[in-house]
Amino acid sequence: MDINYSAEELAFRDQVREFLRAELPADIAERVRLGKHLGKDDHQRWQRILNTRGWYAANWPVEFGGTGWSVVQKHIFEEECAAFGAPRLISFGVNMVAPVIIKFGSAEQKAHYLPRILDGSDWWCQGYSEPGAGSDLSSLKTRAVREGDHYVVNGQKTWTTLGQHANWIFCLVRTDPQAQQQRGISFLLIDMASPGISVRPIITLDGEHEVNEVFFDNVRVPVGNLVGEENQGWTCAKYLLTHERTGQAGIGISKAALAHLKQVAAREGRLADPLLRAQIAEVEMQLLAIEVSTLRILAAAQAGGVPGAESSILKIKGSEIRQAISHLLRKVIGPCALPFLEDELAPAFAGAPLHGDYCAGPASQYFNLRKLSIYGGSNEIQKNIISKMILDL
Ligand SMILES: Cc1cc2nc3c(=O)[nH]c(=O)nc-3n(C[C@H](O)[C@H](O)[C@H](O)COP(=O)(O)OP(=O)(O)OC[C@H]3O[C@@H](n4cnc5c(N)ncnc54)[C@H](O)[C@@H]3O)c2cc1C
């Protein structure tokens, strides 16, 4: 196994850096650097730039508009994007529903949905979780009953990230209540403009509107919107979750956050504190270790291996490291760590470079980042997966 970049990979990295230097809008990069909220427009602007370059759908096969990059190239791309402050891609369309459509969808579904994901015509959200079905997802109750050429859908989804922006939702619905839990589930694509759908915001602890509840009241969905076969949706669901977990270690993002933490700590004169220095060193060592592990796993995948429990290990460690960095940043910035103070504090710090540019961002980011160990399968669930696979229980 060789985890060093080859000459070609280094040349590719230069190409990516050149592109980011030229094309990444400075205002977006600045907001990312400060941990501030990005709007739908920011995400769409960056998506269009990537799509124009042909680099938006890195994980798709070339025939559908993908890049054909190796796993190492994808790793380099993600790392450089994070270092330059590019926004993380909203994955519901490009990296979640698209792989499912490519793998299980009909020719018509591929021809219709994939180009619309690439050019940003559609914004997708994920309708998996329900009030009584999170970790135990297969106990979901949203019901779809076949009536002629339509399914009639009734039920509720929750934690629907950015559902307020979405015009499409991919949903797991129960089509056979008699079958064993995982067998009676189907994977449906639903137009959010359908009569009977309502979206209610959930305002989280950081004051943001990021997640929603989505209600379905006799929503009629054409049978042509079923992906794969009826009652075989669990296969799609599992396939999608593998894609969701891929890359969740977020090495590039953590590296950028660590660099920012060190910069801020130096500016605040906090690096003289031996305890803080030790804590930063500890998290940096963990990050380096997980980066090497990621490269090892990628090298094995490139050689034809399939990541199993390893992706769960990366998800746990990656989210813990990202959370630890945000915890340290919160400690370093003192009063600016208080939430919701942007409006009050920013004028007072105007012209004071030490605090003025990072009020509020890190505080709300601290709260927001707690989600990392919950979504995409909580860290406890990942530990169950690891124990099953490694301890062979
Ligand atoms: C910010 C955010 C965004 C999200 N976005 C989406 C989205 O867009 N679409 C979507 O469908 N879902 C989304 N989710 C939902 C997410 O996938 C679920 O929250 C997650 O699967 C956990 O389910 P739950 O919240 O019902 O918790 P529960 O499953 O009730 O778990 C509660 C606690 O018990 C632990 N636990 C549960 N079962 C076990 C077990 N067997 N062994 C050990 N510990 C266990 C869990 O780890 C957790 O700590 C989002 C969640 C958050 C927080």
The ligand as an SDF file (V2000), in Angstrom:
LIG
                    3D

 53 58  0  0  0  0  0  0  0  0999 V2000
  -29.6740   18.0630   12.5320 C   0  0  0  0  0  0  0  0  0  0  0  0
  -30.2930   16.7860   12.0450 C   0  0  0  0  0  0  0  0  0  0  0  0
  -30.6070   16.6780   10.7040 C   0  0  0  0  0  0  0  0  0  0  0  0
  -31.2410   15.5200   10.2330 C   0  0  0  0  0  0  0  0  0  0  0  0
  -31.6130   15.4610    8.9200 N   0  0  0  0  0  0  0  0  0  0  0  0
  -32.3550   14.4170    8.5000 C   0  0  0  0  0  0  0  0  0  0  0  0
  -32.9110   14.4140    7.1800 C   0  0  0  0  0  0  0  0  0  0  0  0
  -32.6880   15.3360    6.3820 O   0  0  0  0  0  0  0  0  0  0  0  0
  -33.7010   13.3960    6.8160 N   0  0  0  0  0  0  0  0  0  0  0  0
  -33.9620   12.3430    7.6540 C   0  0  0  0  0  0  0  0  0  0  0  0
  -34.6660   11.4290    7.2450 O   0  0  0  0  0  0  0  0  0  0  0  0
  -33.4560   12.3080    8.9040 N   0  0  0  0  0  0  0  0  0  0  0  0
  -32.6710   13.3320    9.3520 C   0  0  0  0  0  0  0  0  0  0  0  0
  -32.1780   13.3360   10.6350 N   0  0  0  0  0  0  0  0  0  0  0  0
  -32.5890   12.2750   11.5370 C   0  0  0  0  0  0  0  0  0  0  0  0
  -31.4760   11.3760   12.0220 C   0  0  0  0  0  0  0  0  0  0  0  0
  -31.1220   10.4410   11.0400 O   0  0  0  0  0  0  0  0  0  0  0  0
  -31.9730   10.7110   13.3030 C   0  0  0  0  0  0  0  0  0  0  0  0
  -32.0560   11.7340   14.2880 O   0  0  0  0  0  0  0  0  0  0  0  0
  -31.0650    9.6100   13.7920 C   0  0  0  0  0  0  0  0  0  0  0  0
  -31.1630    8.4950   12.9580 O   0  0  0  0  0  0  0  0  0  0  0  0
  -31.3960    9.1930   15.2290 C   0  0  0  0  0  0  0  0  0  0  0  0
  -32.7580    8.8980   15.3500 O   0  0  0  0  0  0  0  0  0  0  0  0
  -33.6650    9.5670   16.5090 P   0  0  0  0  0  0  0  0  0  0  0  0
  -33.4100   11.0290   16.4890 O   0  0  0  0  0  0  0  0  0  0  0  0
  -35.0340    9.0750   16.3590 O   0  0  0  0  0  0  0  0  0  0  0  0
  -33.0360    9.0200   17.8630 O   0  0  0  0  0  0  0  0  0  0  0  0
  -33.2830    7.5900   18.5000 P   0  0  0  0  0  0  0  0  0  0  0  0
  -33.1790    6.5360   17.4650 O   0  0  0  0  0  0  0  0  0  0  0  0
  -34.5150    7.6400   19.3380 O   0  0  0  0  0  0  0  0  0  0  0  0
  -32.0210    7.4860   19.4420 O   0  0  0  0  0  0  0  0  0  0  0  0
  -31.9390    8.1870   20.7010 C   0  0  0  0  0  0  0  0  0  0  0  0
  -30.6190    7.8180   21.3550 C   0  0  0  0  0  0  0  0  0  0  0  0
  -30.5800    6.4120   21.6150 O   0  0  0  0  0  0  0  0  0  0  0  0
  -29.4410    5.8100   20.9790 C   0  0  0  0  0  0  0  0  0  0  0  0
  -29.8140    4.4950   20.4480 N   0  0  0  0  0  0  0  0  0  0  0  0
  -30.9080    4.1920   19.7040 C   0  0  0  0  0  0  0  0  0  0  0  0
  -30.9290    2.8810   19.3940 N   0  0  0  0  0  0  0  0  0  0  0  0
  -29.8020    2.3470   19.9340 C   0  0  0  0  0  0  0  0  0  0  0  0
  -29.2260    1.0430   19.9330 C   0  0  0  0  0  0  0  0  0  0  0  0
  -29.8150    0.0180   19.3230 N   0  0  0  0  0  0  0  0  0  0  0  0
  -28.0410    0.8670   20.5800 N   0  0  0  0  0  0  0  0  0  0  0  0
  -27.4210    1.9070   21.1960 C   0  0  0  0  0  0  0  0  0  0  0  0
  -27.9260    3.1660   21.2380 N   0  0  0  0  0  0  0  0  0  0  0  0
  -29.0890    3.3820   20.6110 C   0  0  0  0  0  0  0  0  0  0  0  0
  -29.0720    6.7580   19.8440 C   0  0  0  0  0  0  0  0  0  0  0  0
  -27.7060    6.6600   19.5040 O   0  0  0  0  0  0  0  0  0  0  0  0
  -29.4000    8.1060   20.4570 C   0  0  0  0  0  0  0  0  0  0  0  0
  -28.3390    8.5500   21.2550 O   0  0  0  0  0  0  0  0  0  0  0  0
  -31.5110   14.4560   11.1320 C   0  0  0  0  0  0  0  0  0  0  0  0
  -31.1580   14.5730   12.4680 C   0  0  0  0  0  0  0  0  0  0  0  0
  -30.5580   15.7180   12.9400 C   0  0  0  0  0  0  0  0  0  0  0  0
  -30.2240   15.8280   14.3990 C   0  0  0  0  0  0  0  0  0  0  0  0
  1  2  1  0
  2  3  1  0
  2 52  2  0
  3  4  2  0
  4  5  1  0
  4 50  1  0
  5  6  2  0
  6  7  1  0
  6 13  1  0
  7  8  2  0
  7  9  1  0
  9 10  1  0
 10 11  2  0
 10 12  1  0
 12 13  2  0
 13 14  1  0
 14 15  1  0
 14 50  1  0
 15 16  1  0
 16 17  1  0
 16 18  1  0
 18 19  1  0
 18 20  1  0
 20 21  1  0
 20 22  1  0
 22 23  1  0
 23 24  1  0
 24 25  2  0
 24 26  1  0
 24 27  1  0
 27 28  1  0
 28 29  2  0
 28 30  1  0
 28 31  1  0
 31 32  1  0
 32 33  1  0
 33 34  1  0
 33 48  1  0
 34 35  1  0
 35 36  1  0
 35 46  1  0
 36 37  1  0
 36 45  1  0
 37 38  2  0
 38 39  1  0
 39 40  1  0
 39 45  2  0
 40 41  1  0
 40 42  2  0
 42 43  1  0
 43 44  2  0
 44 45  1  0
 46 47  1  0
 46 48  1  0
 48 49  1  0
 50 51  2  0
 51 52  1  0
 52 53  1  0
M  END
$$$$
